[in-house]
Amino acid sequence: MAAGLLALLDDVALLMDDLASATKVATQKTSALLADDLAVNAKKASGYASERELPVIWAITKGSFINKLIILPFVFLFSYFAPSLIVPVILIGGVYLSYEGAEKVLEFLFWKNKKRENKEEMTEKEKIRSAIITDFILSLEIIIIALSTVQDKPFGVQVATVSIIALIATVGVYGLVALIVRMDDFGLSLIQKYDGFLRKLGIFLVRSLPYVIKGLSVVGTVAMLAVGGGIFAHNVQFFHHVSEKLIPFLGEILIGLFIGILTVAVVKGFVFIKNRVTQT
């Protein structure tokens, strides 16, 4: 009996070691998307009145948990019964990420003023709904990429690893979002209560918040292009050869930008044709 118990404990230890190793790899592979998720949601959760910031973040967090509960069973079923469909789904996600990244670059370079003119005010509920939809798309991509890193592992390890990544993508990301958007309030508290170094720190935190949000936005855009391009570089032979001839990270960004610009052109073309048909 003792020998059987020791063998069981040894199996559990090996399983936990395998799970820890798989989770580490999956976290590394999804880190760019997690950074993008943080950047996007920090931007979407900012700009509210101080008393509404935490309730808005909590509403988005609850939506994110629901997203994970929808996505995880769906992805696990795909992985178990139709694993060959994982790569096409990942490529579709790569197109979306490249499109989003390229659109942000083009908006900054050419459409910044036009976007500002056409921007409509959204209600709080509409902004929360928009943030939850964005979270759904990013969560799907994070989970699929995490799953792709553990395809050679037992199904139980796959489920546990991807579930941990999904939890990090909600608790970790939105916890940091809450800290970021409340940074100015914390700084204001320091300014009002203290003098000297702490007061200067408070002033620094208040003044830094807009730059932190902008910086995260830039990081998020680069991350989307890099992850989108990386998906094609790792799964499509042609783009793999192209990336080998360039600096790896830069090559993935350029591939993502190329695919994204093509997608933007196709989308704009469809919208143009649709508008012309509607007018006639």
C-alpha positions in Angstrom: 0.0 0.0 0.0 2.9 2.4 0.9 4.5 1.6 -2.5 1.3 2.3 -4.3 0.8 5.6 -2.4 4.4 6.7 -3.3 3.8 5.8 -6.9 0.6 7.9 -6.9 2.4 10.8 -5.3 5.2 10.5 -7.9 2.6 10.5 -10.7 1.0 13.6 -9.2 4.4 15.3 -8.9 5.2 14.6 -12.5 1.8 15.9 -13.6 2.2 19.1 -11.6 5.7 19.5 -13.1 4.3 19.0 -16.6 1.5 21.5 -15.9 3.9 24.1 -14.5 6.2 23.7 -17.6 3.3 23.9 -20.0 1.8 26.9 -18.2 5.1 28.8 -18.4 5.4 28.2 -22.1 1.8 29.1 -22.8 2.2 32.3 -20.7 5.3 33.3 -22.7 3.5 32.7 -26.0 0.5 34.7 -25.0 2.3 37.5 -23.3 2.1 39.8 -26.3 -1.7 39.3 -26.5 -2.0 39.8 -22.7 -0.1 43.1 -23.0 -2.5 44.0 -25.8 -5.5 43.0 -23.8 -4.2 45.2 -20.9 -3.6 48.1 -23.2 -6.9 48.0 -24.9 -8.9 47.6 -21.7 -7.0 50.2 -19.8 -7.9 52.6 -22.6 -11.6 51.5 -22.6 -11.8 51.7 -18.8 -10.4 55.2 -18.6 -12.1 58.5 -19.1 -15.0 58.0 -16.7 -15.8 60.0 -13.6 -13.7 58.9 -10.7 -16.7 57.2 -8.8 -17.6 55.2 -12.0 -14.2 53.8 -12.8 -14.2 50.8 -10.5 -17.9 49.9 -11.2 -17.2 50.0 -15.0 -14.1 47.8 -14.6 -16.1 45.3 -12.5 -18.9 45.2 -15.1 -16.3 44.5 -17.9 -14.6 41.9 -15.6 -17.8 40.0 -15.1 -18.4 40.1 -18.9 -14.9 38.8 -19.4 -15.6 35.8 -17.0 -18.7 35.0 -19.0 -16.7 35.2 -22.2 -14.3 32.6 -20.8 -17.1 30.3 -19.8 -18.4 30.4 -23.3 -15.1 30.1 -25.1 -13.3 27.4 -23.0 -15.8 24.5 -23.6 -16.1 25.4 -27.3 -12.3 25.4 -27.8 -11.8 22.2 -25.8 -14.4 20.4 -27.9 -12.7 21.6 -31.1 -9.3 20.5 -29.8 -10.6 17.0 -28.8 -12.8 16.2 -31.7 -11.5 18.4 -34.6 -7.9 19.5 -33.8 -7.2 20.1 -37.5 -9.5 23.1 -37.3 -7.4 24.8 -34.7 -4.9 26.2 -37.2 -7.5 27.8 -39.5 -9.2 29.4 -36.6 -5.8 30.7 -35.4 -5.2 32.1 -38.9 -8.6 33.9 -38.9 -7.6 35.4 -35.5 -4.3 36.4 -37.0 -6.1 38.3 -39.8 -8.3 40.1 -37.3 -5.3 41.1 -35.1 -3.3 42.3 -38.1 -6.4 44.2 -39.3 -6.9 45.9 -36.0 -3.2 46.8 -35.7 -2.9 48.1 -39.3 -6.1 50.1 -38.9 -4.7 51.8 -35.8 -1.5 52.7 -37.7 -3.4 54.0 -40.7 -5.7 56.0 -38.5 -2.7 57.6 -36.8 -1.0 58.4 -40.1 -3.9 59.4 -42.3 -7.4 59.2 -40.7 -6.8 60.8 -37.3 -8.7 64.0 -37.9 -11.5 62.3 -39.8 -12.0 59.7 -37.0 -12.2 62.5 -34.5 -14.8 64.3 -36.5 -16.9 61.2 -37.0 -16.6 60.0 -33.4 -20.0 59.7 -31.7 -20.5 59.9 -28.0 -21.4 56.5 -26.5 -23.3 55.8 -23.3 -21.6 54.0 -20.4 -23.5 50.8 -21.2 -22.5 51.0 -24.9 -18.8 51.5 -23.9 -19.0 48.5 -21.5 -20.7 46.4 -24.2 -18.0 47.4 -26.7 -15.2 46.5 -24.2 -16.8 43.1 -23.5 -17.0 42.3 -27.3 -13.3 43.3 -27.7 -12.5 41.1 -24.7 -14.3 38.2 -26.3 -12.2 38.4 -29.5 -8.9 38.8 -27.6 -9.8 36.1 -25.1 -10.6 33.7 -28.0 -7.2 34.4 -29.5 -5.3 34.1 -26.2 -7.0 30.8 -25.4 -6.4 29.3 -28.9 -2.8 30.3 -28.9 -2.3 29.0 -25.4 -3.9 25.7 -26.5 -1.6 25.5 -29.6 1.4 25.5 -27.3 0.3 22.4 -25.4 -1.2 20.3 -28.3 1.4 17.6 -27.6 0.4 17.3 -23.9 -2.3 15.0 -22.4 -5.8 16.4 -22.7 -6.1 17.0 -19.0 -2.9 19.1 -19.0 -4.3 21.1 -21.9 -7.5 21.8 -20.1 -5.7 22.8 -16.8 -3.1 24.9 -18.6 -5.5 26.9 -20.8 -7.9 27.4 -17.9 -5.0 29.0 -15.9 -4.1 31.3 -18.8 -7.8 32.2 -19.1 -7.9 33.1 -15.4 -4.7 35.2 -15.7 -6.2 36.9 -18.7 -9.2 38.1 -16.6 -8.0 38.5 -13.0 -4.4 39.6 -13.8 -5.4 41.9 -16.7 -8.3 43.7 -15.0 -6.5 43.9 -11.7 -3.8 45.8 -13.4 -6.3 47.9 -15.3 -7.9 48.9 -12.0 -4.5 49.9 -10.7 -3.7 52.0 -13.8 -7.0 53.9 -14.0 -6.9 54.7 -10.3 -3.3 55.9 -10.5 -4.3 59.5 -10.7 -6.6 59.2 -7.7 -3.9 57.7 -5.6 -1.6 60.5 -6.8 -4.2 63.1 -5.8 -4.5 61.6 -2.4 -0.7 61.8 -1.9 -0.8 65.5 -3.0 -3.6 66.4 -0.5 -2.2 64.5 2.5 1.6 64.8 2.3 4.5 67.2 1.5 8.0 66.6 0.2 8.8 63.5 -1.7 5.3 61.9 -1.4 3.7 65.0 -2.7 6.1 65.0 -5.7 5.3 61.4 -6.3 1.6 62.2 -6.3 2.1 64.9 -8.9 4.2 62.5 -11.0 1.4 59.9 -10.9 -1.3 62.3 -11.9 0.7 63.7 -14.7 1.9 60.3 -15.9 -1.5 58.6 -16.4 -2.3 60.1 -19.9 1.2 59.1 -21.1 0.8 55.6 -19.5 -2.5 55.1 -21.4 -0.9 56.3 -24.7 2.1 54.2 -24.1 0.0 51.1 -23.5 -1.9 51.9 -26.7 1.3 51.9 -28.7 2.5 48.7 -27.1 -0.9 47.1 -27.8 -0.8 48.1 -31.5 2.7 46.7 -31.9 1.7 43.6 -30.0 -1.3 43.0 -32.3 0.9 43.3 -35.4 3.6 41.1 -34.0 1.2 38.4 -32.8 -0.9 38.5 -36.0 2.2 38.3 -38.2 3.8 35.7 -36.0 0.7 33.5 -36.4 1.2 33.5 -40.2 5.0 33.2 -39.9 4.6 30.0 -37.8 1.7 28.4 -39.7 2.1 29.4 -43.4 5.3 28.3 -45.2 5.6 31.4 -47.5 5.5 33.8 -44.6 7.9 31.5 -42.6 10.5 31.9 -45.3 9.9 35.6 -45.4 10.4 36.0 -41.7 13.6 34.0 -41.8 15.2 36.6 -44.0 14.3 39.4 -41.6 15.0 40.2 -37.9 12.5 37.8 -36.3 10.4 40.2 -34.3 10.6 43.0 -36.9 9.7 40.5 -39.6 6.5 39.4 -37.7 5.5 43.0 -37.3 6.0 43.7 -41.0 4.1 40.6 -42.0 1.2 41.6 -39.7 1.2 45.1 -41.1 1.2 43.8 -44.7 -1.7 41.4 -44.0 -3.5 44.0 -42.0 -3.3 46.7 -44.8 -4.6 44.2 -47.3 -7.5 43.3 -45.0 -8.3 47.0 -44.4 -8.3 47.5 -48.2 -10.7 44.6 -48.7 -13.0 45.8 -45.9 -13.0 49.4 -47.2 -13.7 48.1 -50.7 -16.7 46.1 -49.5 -18.0 49.1 -47.6 -17.6 51.3 -50.7 -19.4 48.9 -52.9 -22.2 48.4 -50.4 -22.7 52.2 -50.1 -22.8 52.6 -53.9 -25.3 49.8 -54.2 -27.4 51.3 -51.4 -27.4 54.8 -53.0 -28.5 53.4 -56.3 
